[in-house]
Amino acid sequence: MTINEIQREIIEEFSIYEDWMDKYSYLIELGNDLKDLDPKEKTDEFLIKGCQSRVWLISDFVDGKIVFRGESDAVIVKGLVALLLRVVSNRTPDEILNNELFFVDEIGLKQHLSPTRSNGLLSMIKQIKLYAVAYNRISEKGE
């Protein structure tokens, strides 16, 4: 599936719920399904700056694709991490850099998150794009 196909799938999943309390419950459920990081990985090196909650995002470059892992200490934010990783993990740097993450607006997350959570979400997206830029440079050099 492409990044855009996955985003459309997420939009469809969220469209089932009319009430935002149900959408939050689904988001929490997604976060609960996210595999926890090893406690040794929860270091300042992987901590996302700009998030009110603690969010760790780790990337590995495997066979030309970025594999992301992440976690948060807040249940709703952990669900946001799960959604983002579902869209961007196991993608090439170009795929990440050349696609907009439109699902965030389409499912109404920006309007229904607190300003601090919304800023945190933007910080996570920015960090994902920074990883993609860095790995893109590495792949261009053939390292």
C-alpha positions in Angstrom: 0.0 0.0 0.0 1.1 3.5 -0.7 1.3 6.3 2.0 -1.8 7.8 0.5 -3.7 4.5 0.5 -2.9 4.0 4.1 -4.0 7.6 4.9 -7.4 7.0 3.1 -7.8 3.7 5.1 -7.3 5.6 8.4 -9.8 8.3 7.3 -12.3 5.6 6.5 -11.7 3.9 9.9 -12.3 7.2 11.7 -15.4 8.0 9.7 -17.2 5.1 11.3 -17.3 7.1 14.6 -19.5 10.2 14.7 -18.7 11.2 18.3 -15.3 12.5 19.2 -15.3 10.5 22.5 -15.5 7.3 20.3 -12.7 8.6 18.1 -10.6 9.2 21.2 -11.3 5.7 22.4 -10.2 4.3 19.1 -7.1 6.4 19.2 -6.3 5.0 22.7 -6.9 1.5 21.5 -4.4 2.0 18.6 -1.9 3.3 21.1 -2.4 0.3 23.4 -1.6 -2.0 20.4 1.7 -0.2 19.9 4.7 -2.2 21.0 6.5 -0.6 24.0 10.1 0.5 23.5 12.8 -1.0 25.6 13.3 1.2 28.7 16.9 1.7 27.7 15.7 3.4 24.5 13.8 6.0 26.3 16.6 8.5 26.4 16.8 12.2 25.7 18.5 11.4 22.4 15.1 10.1 21.1 12.8 12.4 22.9 10.8 14.7 20.7 11.2 18.4 21.6 8.0 20.4 21.6 5.7 17.8 23.0 4.0 18.3 26.4 3.9 14.6 26.8 7.1 12.5 26.6 7.4 11.0 23.2 10.3 9.0 21.9 10.8 8.3 18.2 13.5 6.0 17.0 14.5 5.3 13.4 16.6 2.7 11.6 17.5 2.6 8.0 17.0 -0.9 6.6 17.3 -1.8 2.9 16.7 1.8 1.8 13.6 2.2 4.0 13.1 4.0 7.3 11.7 1.8 10.1 10.3 3.8 12.9 9.5 2.8 16.5 8.0 5.1 19.1 6.1 5.5 22.3 4.6 8.1 24.6 3.7 8.3 28.2 0.2 9.7 27.4 -2.5 7.4 26.1 -3.9 9.7 23.4 -0.5 10.8 22.2 0.6 7.1 22.0 -2.4 6.6 19.7 -1.1 9.5 17.5 2.3 7.9 17.4 0.7 4.6 16.3 -1.1 6.4 13.5 2.0 8.2 12.3 4.1 5.1 12.4 1.5 3.2 10.5 1.7 5.8 7.7 5.5 6.4 7.5 7.3 3.4 8.8 8.9 1.1 6.2 9.0 3.8 3.6 11.8 5.3 1.6 13.0 8.8 2.5 11.6 10.1 -0.8 8.1 8.6 -0.1 8.0 10.4 3.2 9.3 13.7 1.8 7.1 13.7 -1.3 3.8 13.0 0.5 1.7 15.2 2.7 0.2 13.7 5.8 -3.4 14.8 5.0 -5.1 12.3 7.2 -4.4 14.5 10.3 -6.7 17.3 8.9 -9.2 14.9 7.2 -10.1 13.1 10.4 -10.3 16.4 12.3 -7.4 15.8 14.7 -6.1 19.4 14.4 -9.5 20.8 15.5 -10.0 18.3 18.3 -6.6 18.2 19.9 -5.6 20.7 22.6 -3.1 23.3 21.3 -0.2 21.5 23.2 -1.1 18.1 21.7 -1.4 19.7 18.3 2.0 21.3 18.6 3.4 17.9 19.7 1.9 16.2 16.7 3.5 18.8 14.4 6.9 18.3 16.3 6.6 14.5 15.6 5.9 15.1 11.9 8.8 17.5 11.7 11.2 15.0 13.3 10.0 12.3 10.9 10.7 14.6 8.0 14.2 15.4 9.4 15.0 11.7 9.7 13.9 11.3 6.0 16.1 14.2 4.9 19.1 12.7 6.8 18.6 9.2 5.4 18.0 10.6 1.9 21.5 12.2 2.1 23.0 8.9 3.2 21.3 6.9 0.4 22.4 9.5 -2.2 26.0 9.1 -1.0 25.6 5.3 -1.3 26.6 4.7 2.3 
